[in-house]
Amino acid sequence: MKPLCIDLCCGSGGWTAGFMAEDYDVIGFDIEPLAAYPAQLVLQDVRTLIGSQFARATVIVASPPCEQFSRHAMPWTRKRNPPEPDLTIVEACWRIAREAGVPMIVENVRAAQAWLGTARAHVGPFYLWGDVPAILPVVIPERKKESFGSKQRLERARVPLELARYIARTFRPESKENAA
């Protein structure tokens, strides 16, 4: 049986692509269908999920929406005193992992540290919280001309394949047995 990865707030599947490349089964959860999503997609708000249903999973990954955190990092927005970010999605991701008893990695932007605490690590602009391996690969995301169109935003937010594959290998059940 293949190891199982649960990808919360899966978007276009950056985490998913890496885990699938490492021979995991992946089930993604999001509220929007994206045609390019490469695995089984369940359209459901993560705040309504019960974590115990994922007890068989090897690992849970999540990339909650970053827009509210990013907005606070922009000086022209801070001057207008935007409302505090809604943390209910992030809190739901942590609750799900706790209920499942499964390791969890949350990815978001640097500005999220003001609400989520100091990240355990970061790879380029991808900040990681949770059960992050002590050593991470050096991944230099390709930087393209900044654009705020929806397609470009999705590409910019996508977890790099090399990072996702590395995390997948780290949590692979054989990897843990061989390390002992």
N, C-alpha and C positions, 0 to 999 in steps of 0.2 A: 504494500500500500504506500502510495506517495505521501510525503508530508503535506500538511495543509496550511496555507497562509490565508488569513482573513485580512482584506484590505479595506479599511474604513475610509470614507470620503475619498474613494478611489480615483475620481476624475478620469483622466484619459489612460491611467494604468501605468505610471512610471514604476511604482513598486512592483506591480503585477508582472510587467515584462521581465524584470530581473529574476523574480521568483520562478516564473515559468521557464526561463532559460536554465534554471538550476533544477528543473524537473519537480517542481511543486505543483499541486493542485491549488488553485486560487479562487476564492469567491470574493468579489468586490461588492461593496455597498455604497450607494450614492443616491441623491435625489434627482439627478439628471441623467438621462441616457446619452452616452457619447458613442457614436457609431463605431469609432475605432477601438473601443475597449476590447482587449484580447481574451478575456476569460468570462466565466459565468458572472453575470451582473444581476444584482438584486436591487430594484428601485425601492428603497426604504430609508426613512430618516433614521440615522444611527441612534438618535435619542430614544427610539422606541424598541431597540434591540435588547434582548436578555442575554447576558454574557455566558450563562451556563450552557447555552446551546453550542458554544464554540470550545468546549472542554477538550475536544479531540484535536484542535488546532495545534500546530507546532509554534506558531508565532502570529501576533497581530501587529499590523502596521497601520498607521493613520496619517493622513495629511489634511487636517481640518482647514477650512477656508482661512486665508491669511489677510484678506483685504482690510478687515477692521484693524488688525495689528499694524499693517503697513501704513494705513492712513495716519496713525498716531506718530509714525516716524517722520512724517513730512512736516517741516516747520510751518508751511503756510496753512496746514490743516490744524496743527496744534494751537495756533493762535485763535482759532474759532472754537476751541474747547469742545471737540467732538465727544459724543457719549462713550463711555467705557465699552470695550469690546464685549460681546456676548460670549461667555465662556461655556455655555451649556453643551455645545458639541464636543469641545475638548474634554470637559468633565465626563460626558457620556462615554467617550473612548476609554478613558482611564477606568471607569466603572465596569465596562464590558470586559476589559482585560483582567481586572480583579475578580469578577464573578467567574470568569473562565479559568482562572489560575494559570494563565498563559503569559509568556514574556511579551512585552509591548514596546514598540518604538513609535514615537510621534515626531513628525517632521513639520517644521514651520519656518518662519522668517526670524531674523535676528531680533526685530522689534517685539516679538512675542515674549521675549525674556522678561519684560516688565510685568507680565501677568503670569507667566508659567514658571518663573524662576530661571536661574542660569542653566543654559543647555549643557548637557554632558559632553557634547562635541559638535563640531560643524565641519562640513565639507563644502567649501565655497560658500554660496549663499544658503545652503541647506542646513538648518540647525536641528539637532536631534536631542530628544529627551527620552528617558526610560532606560530600557535594558540595552544600552548601546555598547558594542564591543570596545575594549580599551584601545585597540589599534584599528584605525580605519585607513582605507586606501587613499592615495593622493589622486583626486579626481578634479580635473580642471574643466568645469562646464564651458562649452562653447558659448562665447558671448556674441550676441548679434545686436544689431542696431535696435535700441529700445523702441518698442511699439506697444501701444495699449489696446490694440484690437483683440478680439476674443481668441482668435487662433494663436496669435503670438503670445498672449498671456498664458494660454494653456501650455505651450511649448516651454516658456520660461519657468513655469511652475513644476514641470515634470521632473521627478527624481531621476538623476542620471542612472543609466543602465548599469554602469560599473559599480556604483554604490549599492544599488538594489541587489545585484548579484553577490556582492561581497557579504552583505547582511544575510542573504539567503543561505550562503555556504556556512556562515557562522552558526546559524540556528539549525542546520540540517542534523537530524538525529545521529547519523553516523559520525559527524564531526565531533559531537559531544562524547561519544563512546571512545573514539580514537584519542581524544585529548586526555582522557583519564588514565 
